[in-house]
């Protein structure tokens, strides 16, 4: 984004941005940037807190008043809910639905697919309930079943269809993984008696306890050996976070 900001500014368009990694912003020197101390993937802080999110947005937009740059300002307030160093993060979060952990030595891809389908069937009522109550979802590109279909078809060599003629399979797989993770987060965090997990709590649960996490690992490994260079890069860098 910082490089794009330089391009736009050179053409007379003022820019401002939100930075989640200060070190990167310091090296790129964008014209105006607001660094925020939030989890990666949450540039506005905690979800479902519009007043706090507005405060972050206004702080970023106020940087447009600066006559010259580069300007890098720190937003020093912690997100009131959901930050990993909050009191809530000291208590372990767990999903009320207990899934059967896939065997570590699992090699039967069809069993992985079946396990994913069972999980999604159990979670779907909670996802639908949340979507109805909030009238929105962060699932953006593929409906949950379509995301699962794409990943399973690729894993089983069944000619996956991206759904958009202008979208490459590599891009489609990345977006499908994002939407599948979002589905799991929204469904698991909306069950009675639960509070939204922190990003680390969700990652620990998703990547170590769900069939979805196990299947995405298999997709990642398959991508790494695909003849398509873009799929190789996708498998190496974009599907499974480092450390998981």
N, C-alpha and C positions, 0 to 999 in steps of 0.2 A: 504494500500500500504506500509505503514511503517513496518508492521509486515512481509509482504512478502519480503521487502528489507533485513531485518535481516536474513531471511531464505536463500536468495540467497547469501548474503555476507558470511555466514557460509560455503558455498560451493565454495567460491573463485570467485564469480561473483560480480564485482563492480556495484553499483547502485547509481542512483540519482533520485530525484523526485520533483514534483511541489506540494506545499501545499497551499490550499485555507483557511484552518482554522488553524491558528498558534498555538492555545492552544492545539489542538489535537497532532500536531507534536511535541510540547515541551514535552508532556507526553510519546509519543511512542519512541522518540529519534532515528529516522532512521539514517543510516550512513551519508547521505547527502540529504539535502532538501533545496529548494528555495521557500520561502513564497512570494506569490503575492497578492496584495490588490485588486483583481478583484471579480466580482460577482460569486457566486456559479454556477458551470456549464460552466464557461468561464476561464479555467486555462491559456489560452494564451492571454487573454484580449478580445478586440473587434473583432467581425467577419470581414472578408474581409479586413484585414490589414496585409498582409504577412510579410512586413518588421518589424513591431512591434512584431509579433508572432515569427519571427526568432530570434529577440533579446532576447525574453524570453527563448526560447529553448537553445540558446547558453549559456545564463547565467546559466541554469540548468546543462548543459553538462560540463561547466567549473569547476563545483564542483568536478568532477571526478579527478581533479588535486590534491585535498586535500589528504595528506598522511594518515591522521587519522581523526576520527570523534568521536562523532556525530558532524556534521556541519549543522547549520541552518542559512541561509543568507536571508536577506530581499531584495526583488526587490522593490525599492521605487518609480518607475515611475508609474503614473496612466495610464490606457488605454486611448489613445487619443480620441476614439469615443465609446460611448455607456455606459461608466461608470455612475453609478447612481448619482454621485456628479458633473457631468459635467454640463456645461451651458445648453446643449440640454435637460438635464433631468428636468430643471426648467419649461419647457413648456410641457403641457399635450399632450400625444400622443393619437390618436384615430384612429381606423380602418375606412377607407372611406366607407366600406360596413356597413350599419346599420342593425343589426339583431333584430328581435322581441325578447324581453326578455321573457324567459319562466316563467310561473306563479310560484310564490314562493310555492304555495300549490299543485303543479303538482304531481299527483300520477299515471297517466296513462303512463305506460312505453312505450307503442306503440307510444304515442304522442312525447315522448322524442326522440325516435329513428327517427321518421319522421322529427323532427326539426333538428336533427343532419344531416340527409341526405340533407335537403334543404341548410343548411349552407355550407356543403362541395361542393355542386353543384355550389354555388355562388363563392366559393374561388378557385375551381380547375383551372380555366383559368389562374389565377395569379400565382399559384404554377407551372403549366406547363410552363408558360412564363419564370419564374425565372430559372427553371431547364434547359430549353433550352439555355438561355443566359449564364448561369454560368457553364453548363455542369457537374453539380454535385448537390447533395442534401444531407442533414444530416439525412434524413429518412433512417434508416439502416436495419431494420429487417422486417417490414411489409409495403407494399404499403399502401397509405392512406385508400383506400376502404377496403383492407383486415384487417387493424387495426380496422376500424369501424365495420366491419362484426363480428370480434371476440368479441369485447366488447358488441355489440348489442345482439349477440347470447347468450352470458353468461347472460346478463340481462334478456332476455326473456326465459331462460331455453330451448334453442334450440341446445343443444349439440355442444358447440364451439369446433373447431378444431385448435390446436396450429400451425399446418402446418409443424412442425418438430417432428418426432416421439420421439426424445430424449429430447424435451423441455416440461417441466411441464406446466400445465395450469396457475399456479401462475406466473411463469416466463414470459409466453407468454402475459399475461394481463399487466404486468409491461412494457414490451417492446412495446406493442401496444399503451399504453397510452403515452409513450415517443415519439413514431413516430407520433401519432396523434397531439400532442402538437407541434412537429417540423413542421408538415404540416401547421398548423394554423399560426405559426410564419413566415415561409417562404412565404406563400401566402399573409398574411396581410401586411407584411413589404415591399412587392415588387410592390405595386400599385402606380400609378403615383401620385406625390406630397407628398409622405410619406418618412420619414427617419426611419431606423431601431429603434424600441422602446428599451428602457432600459429593463432589466429583470423585474423590478418592474412594469413598465408600461404595459408590455405584460401580466404579471401575473394578474394584476388588471383587464385588459380587458378580458382575457381568463376565469378566474374563476368567474367573476361577470356578464359578458355580453353575453356569448356564450352558445349555447345548448350543445356544447361539454363538457364544464366545468361542466354543470349541470348533464349530463349523467355520466361522470366519478365519480361524487359524489355518484350517485346511484349505480354504480358498486362497489365503495369502501364500501358502506353500506352493499351491498349484500355479498361481500367477508367476512366482519366481522362476519357474521352469518353462513358462510359455514362450513360444517363438516370438510372440509380439513384444517388442521392446517396451511399449507403454504399459503392458500388463506386468512385465517384469519389474518395472519401477514401482507400479502400484503395489505389488506384493511386498516389495522391499521396504517401502517408505510410508504407505498411506493407510493401511488397513488395521494393523495391530500396533498400539502404542509401545514405545520402548519401555522396558521394565515389566511388561505383562506377557 
